[in-house]
Amino acid sequence: MILNGCVLTARKHLTVAAETKGRITAGVNLPDLPEECRQKMARVYPKYGIEKPRNTQLRWEFAAEFVDRRTLRCAAFYDETKTRFGAK
């Protein structure tokens, strides 16, 4: 009876060790980062003599807003990815 308890405990430890080794070997295959997340912000250059300074500012604000929205999408993508893989 006493030996039987040791054998069950040893089997349990071996099973846990094998499962842990399997998880480590399998690793985590994260999906590719969306291409838009790697793009840099568009540059806004003034058009001297053609455009008023305020229009240049408006173009810059539009470009900055676009980048901010893209950053939020990319962050949401990876937050969702981490949640699916159970990371904290």
N, CA, C and O atoms as CSV, one atom per row, in Angstrom:
chain,resi,resn,atom,element,x,y,z
A,1,MET,N,N,0.805,-1.191,0.000
A,1,MET,CA,C,0.000,0.000,0.000
A,1,MET,C,C,0.852,1.261,0.000
A,1,MET,O,O,0.575,2.193,-0.755
A,2,ILE,N,N,1.856,1.301,0.813
A,2,ILE,CA,C,2.701,2.486,0.899
A,2,ILE,C,C,3.438,2.692,-0.418
A,2,ILE,O,O,3.545,3.825,-0.886
A,3,LEU,N,N,3.943,1.639,-1.016
A,3,LEU,CA,C,4.668,1.756,-2.282
A,3,LEU,C,C,3.744,2.198,-3.412
A,3,LEU,O,O,4.149,2.945,-4.302
A,4,ASN,N,N,2.523,1.739,-3.366
A,4,ASN,CA,C,1.560,2.123,-4.402
A,4,ASN,C,C,1.360,3.638,-4.406
A,4,ASN,O,O,1.257,4.227,-5.481
A,5,GLY,N,N,1.303,4.277,-3.260
A,5,GLY,CA,C,1.173,5.729,-3.164
A,5,GLY,C,C,2.367,6.440,-3.770
A,5,GLY,O,O,2.202,7.474,-4.417
A,6,CYS,N,N,3.558,5.913,-3.578
A,6,CYS,CA,C,4.767,6.519,-4.150
A,6,CYS,C,C,4.767,6.413,-5.664
A,6,CYS,O,O,5.168,7.345,-6.361
A,7,VAL,N,N,4.315,5.270,-6.169
A,7,VAL,CA,C,4.278,5.069,-7.618
A,7,VAL,C,C,3.303,6.061,-8.255
A,7,VAL,O,O,3.620,6.644,-9.292
A,8,LEU,N,N,2.146,6.262,-7.669
A,8,LEU,CA,C,1.175,7.209,-8.210
A,8,LEU,C,C,1.720,8.631,-8.181
A,8,LEU,O,O,1.518,9.398,-9.122
A,9,THR,N,N,2.400,8.973,-7.117
A,9,THR,CA,C,2.979,10.312,-7.021
A,9,THR,C,C,4.067,10.493,-8.079
A,9,THR,O,O,4.150,11.545,-8.714
A,10,ALA,N,N,4.894,9.475,-8.267
A,10,ALA,CA,C,5.957,9.549,-9.270
A,10,ALA,C,C,5.349,9.682,-10.670
A,10,ALA,O,O,5.838,10.462,-11.487
A,11,ARG,N,N,4.292,8.927,-10.945
A,11,ARG,CA,C,3.637,9.010,-12.251
A,11,ARG,C,C,3.053,10.410,-12.473
A,11,ARG,O,O,3.144,10.981,-13.559
A,12,LYS,N,N,2.461,10.930,-11.421
A,12,LYS,CA,C,1.879,12.272,-11.520
A,12,LYS,C,C,2.966,13.298,-11.821
A,12,LYS,O,O,2.776,14.174,-12.665
A,13,HIS,N,N,4.096,13.195,-11.140
A,13,HIS,CA,C,5.203,14.122,-11.376
A,13,HIS,C,C,5.749,13.980,-12.795
A,13,HIS,O,O,6.063,14.980,-13.442
A,14,LEU,N,N,5.863,12.751,-13.279
A,14,LEU,CA,C,6.339,12.525,-14.645
A,14,LEU,C,C,5.359,13.091,-15.671
A,14,LEU,O,O,5.770,13.668,-16.678
A,15,THR,N,N,4.074,12.924,-15.412
A,15,THR,CA,C,3.063,13.454,-16.323
A,15,THR,C,C,3.125,14.981,-16.379
A,15,THR,O,O,3.078,15.571,-17.459
A,16,VAL,N,N,3.229,15.616,-15.211
A,16,VAL,CA,C,3.318,17.075,-15.164
A,16,VAL,C,C,4.585,17.550,-15.868
A,16,VAL,O,O,4.554,18.535,-16.606
A,17,ALA,N,N,5.692,16.860,-15.644
A,17,ALA,CA,C,6.958,17.234,-16.289
A,17,ALA,C,C,6.853,17.089,-17.805
A,17,ALA,O,O,7.344,17.941,-18.545
A,18,ALA,N,N,6.221,16.021,-18.265
A,18,ALA,CA,C,6.074,15.814,-19.711
A,18,ALA,C,C,5.182,16.890,-20.331
A,18,ALA,O,O,5.474,17.395,-21.415
A,19,GLU,N,N,4.099,17.236,-19.645
A,19,GLU,CA,C,3.221,18.289,-20.158
A,19,GLU,C,C,3.947,19.628,-20.216
A,19,GLU,O,O,3.807,20.369,-21.189
A,20,THR,N,N,4.712,19.937,-19.193
A,20,THR,CA,C,5.465,21.191,-19.167
A,20,THR,C,C,6.491,21.224,-20.291
A,20,THR,O,O,6.631,22.233,-20.981
A,21,LYS,N,N,7.208,20.118,-20.472
A,21,LYS,CA,C,8.203,20.051,-21.544
A,21,LYS,C,C,7.528,20.212,-22.906
A,21,LYS,O,O,8.071,20.872,-23.793
A,22,GLY,N,N,6.356,19.618,-23.075
A,22,GLY,CA,C,5.626,19.737,-24.341
A,22,GLY,C,C,5.215,21.167,-24.627
A,22,GLY,O,O,5.320,21.627,-25.764
A,23,ARG,N,N,4.745,21.882,-23.601
A,23,ARG,CA,C,4.358,23.285,-23.795
A,23,ARG,C,C,5.558,24.138,-24.177
A,23,ARG,O,O,5.464,24.997,-25.054
A,24,ILE,N,N,6.686,23.899,-23.515
A,24,ILE,CA,C,7.891,24.675,-23.811
A,24,ILE,C,C,8.380,24.390,-25.225
A,24,ILE,O,O,8.762,25.304,-25.957
A,25,THR,N,N,8.364,23.120,-25.601
A,25,THR,CA,C,8.817,22.739,-26.946
A,25,THR,C,C,7.898,23.314,-28.022
A,25,THR,O,O,8.365,23.761,-29.069
A,26,ALA,N,N,6.591,23.299,-27.760
A,26,ALA,CA,C,5.632,23.803,-28.743
A,26,ALA,C,C,5.809,25.298,-28.958
A,26,ALA,O,O,5.689,25.779,-30.084
A,27,GLY,N,N,6.091,26.031,-27.901
A,27,GLY,CA,C,6.274,27.479,-28.030
A,27,GLY,C,C,4.967,28.176,-28.366
A,27,GLY,O,O,3.891,27.580,-28.331
A,28,VAL,N,N,5.090,29.433,-28.685
A,28,VAL,CA,C,3.929,30.249,-29.037
A,28,VAL,C,C,4.176,30.837,-30.416
A,28,VAL,O,O,5.194,31.488,-30.650
A,29,ASN,N,N,3.256,30.607,-31.309
A,29,ASN,CA,C,3.357,31.150,-32.663
A,29,ASN,C,C,2.429,32.350,-32.778
A,29,ASN,O,O,1.239,32.203,-33.060
A,30,LEU,N,N,2.980,33.531,-32.559
A,30,LEU,CA,C,2.177,34.741,-32.670
A,30,LEU,C,C,1.939,35.079,-34.127
A,30,LEU,O,O,2.812,34.845,-34.963
A,31,PRO,N,N,0.785,35.620,-34.447
A,31,PRO,CA,C,0.537,36.032,-35.827
A,31,PRO,C,C,1.432,37.215,-36.191
A,31,PRO,O,O,1.935,37.926,-35.320
A,32,ASP,N,N,1.616,37.405,-37.474
A,32,ASP,CA,C,2.432,38.528,-37.943
A,32,ASP,C,C,1.777,39.847,-37.568
A,32,ASP,O,O,0.553,39.971,-37.537
A,33,LEU,N,N,2.620,40.821,-37.286
A,33,LEU,CA,C,2.142,42.166,-37.012
A,33,LEU,C,C,1.580,42.737,-38.306
A,33,LEU,O,O,2.232,42.647,-39.346
A,34,PRO,N,N,0.384,43.324,-38.269
A,34,PRO,CA,C,-0.159,43.899,-39.503
A,34,PRO,C,C,0.824,44.907,-40.114
A,34,PRO,O,O,1.485,45.659,-39.398
A,35,GLU,N,N,0.906,44.908,-41.421
A,35,GLU,CA,C,1.866,45.765,-42.126
A,35,GLU,C,C,1.688,47.236,-41.782
A,35,GLU,O,O,2.666,47.979,-41.695
A,36,GLU,N,N,0.434,47.661,-41.585
A,36,GLU,CA,C,0.201,49.067,-41.280
A,36,GLU,C,C,0.846,49.477,-39.961
A,36,GLU,O,O,1.137,50.656,-39.756
A,37,CYS,N,N,1.072,48.524,-39.069
A,37,CYS,CA,C,1.691,48.854,-37.780
A,37,CYS,C,C,3.181,49.176,-37.921
A,37,CYS,O,O,3.787,49.722,-36.999
A,38,ARG,N,N,3.757,48.849,-39.040
A,38,ARG,CA,C,5.174,49.120,-39.268
A,38,ARG,C,C,5.419,50.397,-40.081
A,38,ARG,O,O,6.564,50.812,-40.258
A,39,GLN,N,N,4.360,51.007,-40.565
A,39,GLN,CA,C,4.515,52.205,-41.385
A,39,GLN,C,C,4.834,53.417,-40.523
A,39,GLN,O,O,4.342,53.553,-39.403
A,40,LYS,N,N,5.655,54.278,-41.062
A,40,LYS,CA,C,6.004,55.508,-40.367
A,40,LYS,C,C,4.993,56.602,-40.725
A,40,LYS,O,O,4.273,56.509,-41.719
A,41,MET,N,N,4.964,57.626,-39.891
A,41,MET,CA,C,4.051,58.742,-40.133
A,41,MET,C,C,4.461,59.493,-41.390
A,41,MET,O,O,5.641,59.753,-41.624
A,42,ALA,N,N,3.463,59.833,-42.189
A,42,ALA,CA,C,3.726,60.604,-43.401
A,42,ALA,C,C,4.248,61.986,-43.024
A,42,ALA,O,O,3.799,62.580,-42.044
A,43,ARG,N,N,5.177,62.482,-43.788
A,43,ARG,CA,C,5.743,63.808,-43.528
A,43,ARG,C,C,4.910,64.865,-44.238
A,43,ARG,O,O,4.429,64.662,-45.352
A,44,VAL,N,N,4.757,65.976,-43.578
A,44,VAL,CA,C,4.004,67.093,-44.139
A,44,VAL,C,C,4.986,68.243,-44.341
A,44,VAL,O,O,5.517,68.803,-43.382
A,45,TYR,N,N,5.213,68.575,-45.587
A,45,TYR,CA,C,6.130,69.664,-45.913
A,45,TYR,C,C,5.340,70.864,-46.396
A,45,TYR,O,O,4.402,70.714,-47.180
A,46,PRO,N,N,5.704,72.048,-45.941
A,46,PRO,CA,C,4.986,73.246,-46.399
A,46,PRO,C,C,5.222,73.482,-47.890
A,46,PRO,O,O,6.301,73.207,-48.415
A,47,LYS,N,N,4.217,73.984,-48.541
A,47,LYS,CA,C,4.314,74.340,-49.962
A,47,LYS,C,C,4.417,75.856,-50.027
A,47,LYS,O,O,3.419,76.562,-50.172
A,48,TYR,N,N,5.632,76.331,-49.918
A,48,TYR,CA,C,5.871,77.777,-49.862
A,48,TYR,C,C,5.365,78.471,-51.119
A,48,TYR,O,O,5.637,78.034,-52.238
A,49,GLY,N,N,4.630,79.552,-50.921
A,49,GLY,CA,C,4.108,80.328,-52.026
A,49,GLY,C,C,2.849,79.760,-52.636
A,49,GLY,O,O,2.185,80.448,-53.411
A,50,ILE,N,N,2.499,78.536,-52.317
A,50,ILE,CA,C,1.313,77.889,-52.892
A,50,ILE,C,C,0.233,77.719,-51.831
A,50,ILE,O,O,-0.958,77.815,-52.129
A,51,GLU,N,N,0.645,77.471,-50.606
A,51,GLU,CA,C,-0.291,77.091,-49.556
A,51,GLU,C,C,-0.098,77.981,-48.325
A,51,GLU,O,O,1.025,78.348,-47.978
A,52,LYS,N,N,-1.181,78.310,-47.693
A,52,LYS,CA,C,-1.111,79.105,-46.478
A,52,LYS,C,C,-0.575,78.231,-45.338
A,52,LYS,O,O,-0.806,77.022,-45.331
A,53,PRO,N,N,0.135,78.827,-44.376
A,53,PRO,CA,C,0.661,78.040,-43.248
A,53,PRO,C,C,-0.422,77.263,-42.499
A,53,PRO,O,O,-0.175,76.152,-42.030
A,54,ARG,N,N,-1.605,77.835,-42.386
A,54,ARG,CA,C,-2.683,77.133,-41.691
A,54,ARG,C,C,-3.055,75.842,-42.405
A,54,ARG,O,O,-3.382,74.851,-41.751
A,55,ASN,N,N,-3.012,75.834,-43.721
A,55,ASN,CA,C,-3.325,74.619,-44.475
A,55,ASN,C,C,-2.276,73.541,-44.233
A,55,ASN,O,O,-2.597,72.355,-44.161
A,56,THR,N,N,-1.021,73.963,-44.108
A,56,THR,CA,C,0.038,73.004,-43.790
A,56,THR,C,C,-0.236,72.391,-42.416
A,56,THR,O,O,-0.096,71.183,-42.223
A,57,GLN,N,N,-0.627,73.237,-41.474
A,57,GLN,CA,C,-0.956,72.752,-40.127
A,57,GLN,C,C,-2.119,71.766,-40.172
A,57,GLN,O,O,-2.092,70.745,-39.484
A,58,LEU,N,N,-3.128,72.060,-40.968
A,58,LEU,CA,C,-4.274,71.155,-41.081
A,58,LEU,C,C,-3.868,69.811,-41.676
A,58,LEU,O,O,-4.336,68.766,-41.222
A,59,ARG,N,N,-3.008,69.829,-42.679
A,59,ARG,CA,C,-2.534,68.565,-43.263
A,59,ARG,C,C,-1.758,67.762,-42.229
A,59,ARG,O,O,-1.890,66.541,-42.151
A,60,TRP,N,N,-0.935,68.468,-41.425
A,60,TRP,CA,C,-0.172,67.776,-40.388
A,60,TRP,C,C,-1.106,67.161,-39.350
A,60,TRP,O,O,-0.897,66.026,-38.922
A,61,GLU,N,N,-2.133,67.903,-38.944
A,61,GLU,CA,C,-3.086,67.385,-37.961
A,61,GLU,C,C,-3.814,66.153,-38.504
A,61,GLU,O,O,-4.058,65.200,-37.765
A,62,PHE,N,N,-4.158,66.170,-39.783
A,62,PHE,CA,C,-4.806,65.022,-40.397
A,62,PHE,C,C,-3.878,63.807,-40.374
A,62,PHE,O,O,-4.297,62.701,-40.033
A,63,ALA,N,N,-2.606,64.028,-40.742
A,63,ALA,CA,C,-1.635,62.927,-40.750
A,63,ALA,C,C,-1.428,62.376,-39.337
A,63,ALA,O,O,-1.360,61.161,-39.152
A,64,ALA,N,N,-1.328,63.259,-38.342
A,64,ALA,CA,C,-1.130,62.820,-36.962
A,64,ALA,C,C,-2.340,62.032,-36.461
A,64,ALA,O,O,-2.175,61.024,-35.775
A,65,GLU,N,N,-3.533,62.469,-36.790
A,65,GLU,CA,C,-4.745,61.770,-36.383
A,65,GLU,C,C,-4.801,60.375,-37.011
A,65,GLU,O,O,-5.202,59.414,-36.355
A,66,PHE,N,N,-4.406,60.267,-38.259
A,66,PHE,CA,C,-4.364,58.978,-38.942
A,66,PHE,C,C,-3.412,58.028,-38.220
A,66,PHE,O,O,-3.748,56.865,-37.998
A,67,VAL,N,N,-2.235,58.511,-37.856
A,67,VAL,CA,C,-1.249,57.675,-37.164
A,67,VAL,C,C,-1.767,57.270,-35.787
A,67,VAL,O,O,-1.568,56.132,-35.364
A,68,ASP,N,N,-2.422,58.180,-35.092
A,68,ASP,CA,C,-2.976,57.843,-33.781
A,68,ASP,C,C,-4.017,56.730,-33.889
A,68,ASP,O,O,-4.023,55.809,-33.073
A,69,ARG,N,N,-4.895,56.807,-34.885
A,69,ARG,CA,C,-5.904,55.755,-35.072
A,69,ARG,C,C,-5.245,54.427,-35.412
A,69,ARG,O,O,-5.659,53.379,-34.914
A,70,ARG,N,N,-4.223,54.466,-36.255
A,70,ARG,CA,C,-3.506,53.243,-36.626
A,70,ARG,C,C,-2.833,52.622,-35.407
A,70,ARG,O,O,-2.856,51.403,-35.237
A,71,THR,N,N,-2.237,53.454,-34.563
A,71,THR,CA,C,-1.589,52.954,-33.356
A,71,THR,C,C,-2.600,52.281,-32.440
A,71,THR,O,O,-2.308,51.236,-31.857
A,72,LEU,N,N,-3.777,52.864,-32.307
A,72,LEU,CA,C,-4.825,52.247,-31.488
A,72,LEU,C,C,-5.258,50.894,-32.060
A,72,LEU,O,O,-5.473,49.947,-31.304
A,73,ARG,N,N,-5.388,50.795,-33.399
A,73,ARG,CA,C,-5.749,49.518,-34.020
A,73,ARG,C,C,-4.688,48.463,-33.753
A,73,ARG,O,O,-5.008,47.317,-33.439
A,74,CYS,N,N,-3.421,48.853,-33.877
A,74,CYS,CA,C,-2.326,47.897,-33.663
A,74,CYS,C,C,-2.276,47.454,-32.203
A,74,CYS,O,O,-2.058,46.276,-31.920
A,75,ALA,N,N,-2.474,48.382,-31.284
A,75,ALA,CA,C,-2.475,48.032,-29.864
A,75,ALA,C,C,-3.632,47.085,-29.559
A,75,ALA,O,O,-3.461,46.119,-28.814
A,76,ALA,N,N,-4.800,47.352,-30.125
A,76,ALA,CA,C,-5.958,46.483,-29.907
A,76,ALA,C,C,-5.698,45.091,-30.463
A,76,ALA,O,O,-6.088,44.095,-29.853
A,77,PHE,N,N,-5.037,45.016,-31.621
A,77,PHE,CA,C,-4.704,43.733,-32.231
A,77,PHE,C,C,-3.835,42.910,-31.288
A,77,PHE,O,O,-4.118,41.735,-31.054
A,78,TYR,N,N,-2.789,43.509,-30.750
A,78,TYR,CA,C,-1.907,42.739,-29.883
A,78,TYR,C,C,-2.506,42.488,-28.506
A,78,TYR,O,O,-2.197,41.466,-27.893
A,79,ASP,N,N,-3.342,43.372,-28.004
A,79,ASP,CA,C,-4.035,43.093,-26.748
A,79,ASP,C,C,-4.950,41.879,-26.917
A,79,ASP,O,O,-5.017,41.015,-26.043
A,80,GLU,N,N,-5.645,41.826,-28.038
A,80,GLU,CA,C,-6.521,40.684,-28.322
A,80,GLU,C,C,-5.699,39.409,-28.484
A,80,GLU,O,O,-6.097,38.350,-27.999
A,81,THR,N,N,-4.561,39.502,-29.156
A,81,THR,CA,C,-3.697,38.354,-29.357
A,81,THR,C,C,-3.201,37.808,-28.017
A,81,THR,O,O,-3.231,36.599,-27.786
A,82,LYS,N,N,-2.744,38.701,-27.137
A,82,LYS,CA,C,-2.281,38.258,-25.828
A,82,LYS,C,C,-3.400,37.597,-25.047
A,82,LYS,O,O,-3.175,36.607,-24.351
A,83,THR,N,N,-4.607,38.138,-25.159
A,83,THR,CA,C,-5.751,37.560,-24.447
A,83,THR,C,C,-6.042,36.155,-24.958
A,83,THR,O,O,-6.323,35.252,-24.170
A,84,ARG,N,N,-5.975,35.967,-26.280
A,84,ARG,CA,C,-6.240,34.646,-26.850
A,84,ARG,C,C,-5.220,33.621,-26.390
A,84,ARG,O,O,-5.557,32.451,-26.211
A,85,PHE,N,N,-3.970,34.047,-26.196
A,85,PHE,CA,C,-2.930,33.114,-25.746
A,85,PHE,C,C,-2.881,33.001,-24.227
A,85,PHE,O,O,-2.056,32.267,-23.684
A,86,GLY,N,N,-3.760,33.723,-23.542
A,86,GLY,CA,C,-3.838,33.609,-22.100
A,86,GLY,C,C,-2.752,34.341,-21.338
A,86,GLY,O,O,-2.552,34.074,-20.153
A,87,ALA,N,N,-2.045,35.258,-21.984
A,87,ALA,CA,C,-1.006,36.021,-21.291
A,87,ALA,C,C,-1.650,37.079,-20.423
A,87,ALA,O,O,-2.750,37.560,-20.698
A,88,LYS,N,N,-0.932,37.429,-19.361
A,88,LYS,CA,C,-1.470,38.444,-18.458
A,88,LYS,C,C,-0.719,39.729,-18.589
A,88,LYS,O,O,-1.033,40.701,-17.902
